[in-house]
Amino acid sequence: MNFDTLVRELLGAPDEGPLSSLPYARTLGLSYRRDADGIVIIMPFSKDLIGAPNRLHGGTVAGLLEIASIAQLVHVLGREETAPGVKPINVTVDYLRAAACETTYAAAIVTRMGRRIANVRAEAWQGDRAAPVAAAHMNVMLVRE
């Protein structure tokens, strides 16, 4: 996944739309919308996303969380004059409950922003944002010139 492509797509973009520059995001059918807290990523249900019977594949949920984390980081970094490059260091995903075959949403918050490293926490939910199906923690290196 080339996150610099996502950075270019989201900076200066409208308040909602498809994520079309990343092939994996296109495969998942992802779109985004901006709200008061940042970026929400939307993954509509598709039969191609099924893992176990009547459940979403864990990899699709993990990909959704990773893209939501980077999108929120891009949203926060967009305030800087020159946005740094982003390189994921690690991602930890906690699967909290089975994800049903329905539209899934994800949003993230930047919990720490340093000069070289950022920490991001993301949650994915279906229907009720207070009942997440998965959560992730991601450490990202910021490449500043």
C-alpha positions in Angstrom: 0.0 0.0 0.0 1.4 3.4 -0.9 0.4 5.8 1.8 1.8 8.8 0.0 -0.9 8.3 -2.6 -3.5 8.4 0.1 -2.0 11.6 1.5 -2.2 13.3 -2.0 -5.8 12.1 -2.4 -7.1 13.3 0.9 -5.3 16.7 1.1 -7.5 19.3 -0.4 -10.2 16.8 -1.2 -14.0 17.4 -0.7 -15.7 16.4 2.5 -16.7 13.0 1.2 -16.0 10.6 -1.6 -14.5 7.3 -2.7 -10.9 6.3 -1.8 -9.9 5.5 -5.4 -6.1 5.9 -5.4 -5.3 2.8 -3.3 -6.0 -0.5 -5.1 -6.8 -2.2 -1.8 -9.3 0.6 -0.8 -10.9 0.2 -4.3 -11.2 -3.6 -3.7 -12.9 -3.0 -0.4 -15.1 -0.3 -1.9 -14.0 2.2 0.7 -15.2 5.8 0.8 -14.7 8.5 3.4 -16.5 11.5 5.0 -15.2 14.2 7.2 -17.0 14.9 10.4 -16.3 17.1 13.5 -13.7 14.7 14.8 -11.9 14.0 11.6 -12.2 11.2 8.9 -14.7 8.3 9.0 -14.0 5.5 6.5 -16.9 3.5 5.2 -16.7 -0.1 4.0 -20.1 -1.2 2.4 -20.9 -4.9 2.6 -20.0 -7.0 -0.3 -20.1 -10.8 -0.7 -16.4 -10.6 -1.6 -15.6 -9.5 2.0 -17.0 -12.7 3.7 -14.6 -14.8 5.6 -16.4 -17.3 7.9 -20.1 -17.9 7.1 -22.1 -14.8 7.7 -19.0 -12.9 9.0 -16.6 -10.4 7.5 -13.0 -11.6 6.9 -10.7 -10.4 9.6 -8.2 -9.1 7.0 -10.8 -6.7 5.6 -11.5 -5.3 9.0 -7.7 -4.9 9.7 -7.2 -3.2 6.4 -10.1 -0.8 7.1 -8.6 0.1 10.5 -5.2 0.6 9.0 -6.5 2.9 6.3 -8.7 4.8 8.8 -5.5 5.4 11.0 -3.5 6.8 8.1 -6.4 8.9 6.9 -6.8 10.5 10.3 -3.1 11.1 10.5 -3.2 12.7 7.1 -6.1 14.9 8.3 -4.1 16.1 11.3 -0.9 16.6 9.3 -2.8 18.5 6.6 -2.5 21.6 8.8 1.3 21.6 8.4 2.9 23.6 5.6 4.6 20.5 4.2 3.0 17.2 5.1 5.6 14.5 6.0 5.7 11.1 4.4 4.2 8.3 6.6 5.6 4.8 7.0 3.8 2.3 9.2 6.0 0.7 11.9 3.5 -1.7 13.3 -0.2 -2.3 13.6 -1.9 -4.3 16.4 -5.5 -5.3 15.9 -7.9 -6.5 18.6 -10.9 -8.3 17.3 -13.7 -7.6 19.8 -16.6 -9.5 18.3 -17.6 -11.1 15.0 -18.2 -8.5 12.3 -21.6 -9.2 10.7 -22.3 -8.9 6.9 -23.2 -5.2 6.9 -21.7 -1.8 6.3 -18.7 -1.2 8.6 -17.3 2.1 9.7 -13.9 3.1 11.1 -12.5 6.2 12.7 -9.2 7.0 14.4 -7.6 9.5 16.8 -4.0 10.5 16.9 -3.0 9.8 20.5 0.6 11.2 20.3 2.2 13.3 17.6 6.0 13.7 17.9 8.5 15.0 15.4 9.4 11.5 14.1 6.8 9.1 15.4 3.0 9.2 15.7 0.7 6.9 17.6 -2.9 6.3 16.3 -5.8 4.4 17.8 -8.7 3.3 15.6 -12.1 1.6 16.1 -14.4 -0.2 13.6 -18.1 -0.5 14.3 -21.4 -1.5 12.7 -24.6 0.4 13.5 -23.6 1.4 17.1 -20.4 3.3 17.4 -20.3 2.5 21.1 -20.1 -1.2 20.3 -16.9 -1.6 18.2 -16.2 -4.9 16.4 -12.4 -4.3 16.3 -9.8 -1.8 17.5 -6.3 -1.1 16.4 -3.2 0.7 17.6 -0.7 1.8 15.0 2.8 3.4 15.3 3.9 5.4 12.3 7.2 7.0 11.3 6.9 10.5 10.0 9.5 11.2 7.2 10.2 14.9 7.3 12.6 16.5 4.8 
